[in-house]
């Protein structure tokens, strides 16, 4: 039987001011995780739905994520969040993220900014998603990830965390409303993990193949 995955949308509050790198124009949004209706969570998903409403073309299309963190400290300003040290729960490598790149607006580039060589994972040496250091320019971009139009990015954690007393903060480079045009949810389960039923089918197929091979050899 398939497992039931419960996800809850988050209500976002835009904080006062901006933060970021030298060309600082990163808007910061906060969500009170304890009000989401889930006792625990094990993943966070950001879905872009800006449909060309913000950002730039090519490798800078879609939602530009400066940084994301979870903290037990309540901040009311972007500057406050820029100085926070969040909980050490994020793994920005392929082991901790599931990324479905969105589309690019013409003229297109080989891959979205902040992604790895394949274009389907995060290069965190460029994206630096643990730091609010995004440069709000395409002339010398640094410190963010462009998700592409309708891109989806999920962060999985090693174990479930209590939502009690925790706040989620994330930054949108450029402050052009892309965050509010999309959605962000938390789930009590990891994202992109095969369900047990699927694993059973794979194992059964391997066992059957091995048995068939033994029968052929035994003839």
N, C-alpha and C positions, 0 to 999 in steps of 0.2 A: 504494500500500500504506500502511496506517495506521502511524503511528509508535508505538513501544512506550514507554509512560511507566512508569518504575520509581519507586515510592514506598516509603518505609521508616517504620514506626512508631517513635516515640521512647520511651525509658524515662525516666520522670520521677522526680526526687528532690525532696521537699518540704523547703525550707530552714527553718532555725530562726528563730522570731520572725515578726513582721509588719512591713509598711511602709505607706506611703500618705500621705494628706493629713492635715488636722487631726483628723478622725475616722478614725484609721489602723487598718485591719484587713484589709490586703491580704496574702494568702498568696502566696508566691513559689515557683515550681517551676523546676528546672534540668534540662536535658538535655545530655548530652555528645554533640555532633553527630558526633565522630570515631568513635563506637562504633555508629553507625546502619547501617554497612555500605555507605554510598554515598561515593564519592570526592569528588563535588561535588554541590551542590544549587542549585536556582534558585527554589524556592518552599517556603513553609511553610503548612500548613493546620490549622486548629483546628475540630473538630466537636463541637458540644454534644450530649450525650445524657443530660442530667440528669433529664429527664422529670418536672419539678416537684419535684425533690429539694432545690433551693436557690433562692436569689434571692427575688424578690417577684412581684407581679402586674403586669399591664399593660405599660407601657413598660420595666419593669425585669425582665422575664421572662428566664429562661435564664442562660447563662454571662455574667458581667460581667467583661470584660477591662480591667484597669487599664492595663497597658503590656506591650510585648514588645520585647526587644532581643537582639542577638547580640554576644558579646564574647569576647576571648581571655583574659580574666581569670576565674579560678576563685573563686567566692564560696560560702561555707557558710551565710551568714545573709541574711535578707531586708533587713536594714539595709545590708549591704554592697552588695547589688544596687540598692537605692534611691539610692545615690550613684554608680553606674556611668554612664559615657558609652559607649554602645554604638557599633558600627560604623555608618557612615552609609550603610546599604543599603536602608532602608525608605522607600517612597513611600506615604504613607497616603491619597493621593487616589485617585480612581477609576482612574487610570492604573496604580496599583500594587497595587490590591486587587480581589478578586472576592468579593462578599458575597451570600449567600443567607439572608435574615432568617428566623429561626424563628418559631414561633407564640407568641402571648401568652396568659397566663392571665387569666381574667375578674376584674375589668372591664378591657376592652381600651382601648388608646389609639390615636390615629391612626398612630403609628410608635414604634419602639423608641428608647430613650434613646441619644444619641450618634450617631444617624444623620442624614443630610441631609434636605432637604425631601421628597425622593421616598421616603425610608425604605428605600432599597435600596443606599445608599452611606454612607460614613463622613463625618461632620462633625468633622474633627480639631481644630477650635477648641474643641469641647466634649469630645471623647473623649480628646484629648492622649495618644495611644498611645505616644509616645516618653518619657513621664514617669510615674514611679510616684507619682501624686498623687491617686488615687481616694479620694473621701470615702465611707466605709462607712455611708451613710445615704440614705434616699430623701427626707428632709426638705429638704436643700439639696445635691443630687447634683452632682458635678463630676468631670471627669477620667477617664471610663471609657466603654466601649461595652457595651450589653446586646445579646447576640446572639439572644435568643429561644430557646425550647425547640426543639432540633434544628437550630439555625442553623449555618451553615458559613461560615467566613471564611478566605480564602487571601491570602497576601502573595506577590507576584511580584517578583523582582529583575531588574535590567537585564541582568545576565550571571551565569553560573554561578560559584559560590564553592566553594573547597576546604573540606571539613569538618574538616580537620586543625587541632587545637588550638583549636577554637571551641566555645563553650557558648551554648545558648539559654536565656533567662530570660523568664518571663512571669508576670503577677500576676493573681490571682483576688480580686476585691473581695468581702469578707464572710467569706472563709475557711470556706466551708460544703461543701467537697468536690465542687463542680461540675467542677473540672478533672479529677479522677480518675474522674469518671463519663463523661467524653467521651474524645476521642482527639486526638492531635496527630501529624502526619506531615510529613516533608520529601520533596521529589521532585526528581529531576534535570532536570525540565522545568517551564516556567511552567504555571499552571493557567488554563483558560478561553481558551486561544489556539486558533483553528481549525486543524485538521490540514491539511497540504498537500493531501491528496486533496480535502477540502472546498473549499479555495480554487480548485483546478483546476476543479471542477464549477461554481462561481460564475462564473469567467471564461468558461468554455465557454458557459454560458447567456447571458451578456451578448453574446458574439460572435455567437451564433446569432440573438439578438433584433435586433442591428444589421444582420445580413445580410438578415433577413426584411424589415426596414423599408426597406432599399435596394431590394429587389425590388419592393415595393409602390409606391415612388416612381417606379421606372423603367418601370412599366406605362403 
